[in-house]
Amino acid sequence: MSKIGKQPIAIPKNVTIDIKDVKKGDQIWHSITVKGPKGELVKEFWPVISFELKEDKLFIGVKDDTKPELDHNAFWGLARALVSNMINGVTEGFSVILEMVGVGYKAQVKGNTLELSLGFSHPIEYLAPEGITFEADKTVITIRGIDKQLVGQVAAEIRAYRKPEPYKGKGIMYRGEKIRRKAGKKAAT
């Protein structure tokens, strides 16, 4: 039994949830649509998961399946966490803050494009996917959106342009991230 999966999800008053069955091949998957003040998210879930809406709570369970190679408790807990993140996203939204450290490193927003100067011979332009907004204040970038997975993916892609290096600590890092510093050649001899 999943400790996370068996906990019901409280649904706020300004959020509506719609559960539909979708046929894929010979299996019936579940499509969950969550609508709130910030937008709408849709996600499909596995056939082994069951959803039950009672009053203002969503109960998630596991159907009895004859495939022992699958760990149903893992799917159960994951489904509960994903639906909970969808509800949080449409009510509050998610954000990730990146900080740039380095001489001449800066960022600016032009429409829905983030332009980065990272010491290369050319500026890097990153086009925001649908549902993502950027805010830039010279060396601080804030990424906002309602889909937690998409916000994290965009932050990771931007960070990959200049990962923090351990000798001088230059690069793009998450706010609060600790960079383990190494001694250079001078300290080694």
C-alpha positions as CSV (number, residue, x, y, z in Angstrom):
1,M,0.0,0.0,0.0
2,S,1.3,3.4,-0.9
3,K,1.6,5.9,1.9
4,I,1.4,8.9,-0.5
5,G,-1.3,7.4,-2.8
6,K,-3.9,6.6,-0.2
7,Q,-4.0,10.2,1.0
8,P,-7.1,12.1,-0.5
9,I,-6.5,15.3,-2.3
10,A,-8.5,18.3,-1.1
11,I,-9.9,20.3,-4.1
12,P,-10.1,24.1,-3.6
13,K,-13.4,25.9,-4.3
14,N,-12.1,27.6,-7.5
15,V,-10.8,24.4,-9.1
16,T,-12.8,22.0,-11.2
17,I,-11.7,18.5,-12.1
18,D,-13.0,16.4,-15.0
19,I,-12.2,12.7,-15.3
20,K,-12.7,11.0,-18.7
21,D,-11.8,7.5,-20.0
22,V,-9.7,7.3,-23.1
23,K,-9.3,4.1,-25.1
24,K,-5.8,3.3,-26.3
25,G,-5.6,0.0,-28.1
26,D,-7.2,-2.6,-25.8
27,Q,-6.7,-0.5,-22.6
28,I,-8.7,2.3,-21.0
29,W,-6.5,5.1,-19.8
30,H,-7.8,8.0,-17.7
31,S,-7.6,11.7,-18.7
32,I,-7.7,14.3,-15.9
33,T,-8.5,17.9,-16.7
34,V,-7.8,20.4,-13.9
35,K,-9.1,24.0,-14.4
36,G,-8.3,26.9,-12.1
37,P,-7.8,30.6,-12.0
38,K,-4.3,30.4,-13.6
39,G,-5.2,28.0,-16.5
40,E,-6.0,24.5,-17.4
41,L,-3.8,21.3,-17.4
42,V,-4.6,17.9,-18.9
43,K,-2.8,14.6,-18.2
44,E,-3.4,11.0,-19.0
45,F,-2.9,8.3,-16.4
46,W,-2.3,4.5,-16.6
47,P,-5.1,1.9,-16.7
48,V,-4.1,0.5,-13.3
49,I,-5.0,3.7,-11.5
50,S,-8.6,4.5,-10.5
51,F,-10.0,8.0,-9.6
52,E,-13.1,8.7,-7.5
53,L,-14.4,12.2,-6.9
54,K,-16.4,12.6,-3.7
55,E,-17.7,16.0,-2.6
56,D,-14.5,18.2,-2.5
57,K,-11.9,15.4,-2.3
58,L,-10.3,13.2,-5.0
59,F,-9.5,9.6,-4.0
60,I,-6.9,7.7,-6.0
61,G,-6.7,3.9,-5.9
62,V,-5.2,1.0,-7.7
63,K,-7.2,-1.5,-9.8
64,D,-6.3,-5.2,-9.4
65,D,-4.2,-6.1,-12.3
66,T,-2.7,-9.5,-13.3
67,K,0.7,-8.0,-14.3
68,P,3.1,-8.8,-11.4
69,E,6.1,-7.1,-13.1
70,L,4.6,-3.7,-12.5
71,D,4.9,-2.0,-9.1
72,H,1.4,-0.6,-8.7
73,N,2.2,1.3,-5.5
74,A,4.8,3.3,-7.4
75,F,2.2,4.3,-10.0
76,W,-0.3,5.0,-7.3
77,G,2.0,7.4,-5.4
78,L,3.2,9.0,-8.6
79,A,-0.4,9.6,-9.9
80,R,-1.4,11.3,-6.6
81,A,1.7,13.5,-6.7
82,L,1.1,14.5,-10.3
83,V,-2.6,15.4,-9.7
84,S,-1.6,17.4,-6.6
85,N,1.0,19.3,-8.6
86,M,-1.6,20.0,-11.3
87,I,-4.0,21.5,-8.6
88,N,-1.2,23.6,-7.1
89,G,-0.2,24.8,-10.6
90,V,-3.6,26.1,-11.6
91,T,-4.1,27.8,-8.2
92,E,-0.7,29.2,-7.3
93,G,1.7,28.4,-10.1
94,F,5.4,27.4,-9.9
95,S,8.6,29.4,-10.3
96,V,12.3,28.7,-10.4
97,I,14.9,31.3,-9.8
98,L,18.3,31.1,-11.6
99,E,21.3,33.3,-10.7
100,M,24.3,34.0,-13.0
101,V,27.8,34.5,-11.7
102,G,30.5,35.7,-14.0
103,V,32.0,38.8,-15.6
104,G,29.7,40.1,-18.3
105,Y,26.9,37.6,-17.7
106,K,23.5,39.1,-18.1
107,A,20.0,38.3,-19.2
108,Q,17.2,40.3,-20.7
109,V,13.7,39.4,-21.9
110,K,12.6,40.4,-25.4
111,G,8.9,39.5,-25.9
112,N,8.7,35.8,-25.1
113,T,12.5,35.2,-25.8
114,L,15.2,35.2,-23.1
115,E,18.5,36.6,-24.4
116,L,21.6,35.5,-22.5
117,S,25.1,36.9,-22.7
118,L,27.3,34.2,-21.2
119,G,30.8,35.0,-22.5
120,F,30.3,33.4,-25.9
121,S,31.0,35.3,-29.1
122,H,27.2,35.5,-29.7
123,P,24.2,36.0,-27.4
124,I,22.0,32.9,-26.8
125,E,18.3,33.2,-27.4
126,Y,15.9,30.9,-25.7
127,L,12.3,30.9,-26.9
128,A,9.8,30.3,-24.1
129,P,7.5,27.3,-24.6
130,E,3.8,27.9,-24.3
131,G,2.8,28.5,-20.7
132,I,6.2,29.8,-19.6
133,T,7.0,33.4,-18.8
134,F,10.4,34.9,-18.0
135,E,11.5,37.8,-15.8
136,A,15.1,39.0,-15.9
137,D,16.9,41.4,-13.7
138,K,20.5,41.6,-15.0
139,T,21.9,38.4,-13.4
140,V,18.7,36.9,-11.9
141,I,16.2,34.9,-14.1
142,T,12.7,33.9,-12.8
143,I,10.9,31.2,-14.7
144,R,7.1,31.0,-14.1
145,G,4.4,28.6,-15.2
146,I,1.6,26.3,-14.1
147,D,3.2,23.0,-15.2
148,K,5.8,22.0,-12.6
149,Q,7.5,19.6,-15.0
150,L,7.8,22.2,-17.8
151,V,9.1,24.9,-15.4
152,G,11.8,22.5,-14.2
153,Q,12.7,21.4,-17.7
154,V,13.1,24.9,-19.0
155,A,15.3,25.9,-15.9
156,A,17.5,22.8,-16.5
157,E,17.9,23.6,-20.2
158,I,18.9,27.3,-19.4
159,R,21.3,26.1,-16.7
160,A,23.0,23.7,-19.1
161,Y,24.3,26.6,-21.3
162,R,26.8,27.4,-18.5
163,K,26.9,24.9,-15.7
164,P,28.6,26.2,-12.5
165,E,32.3,25.2,-12.5
166,P,34.1,24.3,-9.3
167,Y,37.2,26.5,-9.5
168,K,35.9,30.0,-9.8
169,G,32.2,29.3,-9.2
170,K,31.1,30.9,-12.5
171,G,28.0,29.8,-14.3
172,I,24.2,29.6,-14.0
173,M,22.9,28.1,-10.8
174,Y,19.7,27.6,-9.0
175,R,19.1,30.1,-6.1
176,G,20.4,28.5,-2.9
177,E,22.5,25.9,-4.8
178,K,25.9,25.3,-3.1
179,I,28.8,24.8,-5.4
180,R,31.5,22.6,-4.1
181,R,34.7,24.5,-4.7
182,K,38.1,22.9,-5.6
183,A,41.6,24.2,-5.0
184,G,43.5,25.2,-8.1
185,K,47.0,24.2,-9.2
186,K,48.6,26.7,-6.8
187,A,47.1,25.0,-3.7
188,A,48.0,21.5,-5.0
189,T,51.8,22.1,-5.1
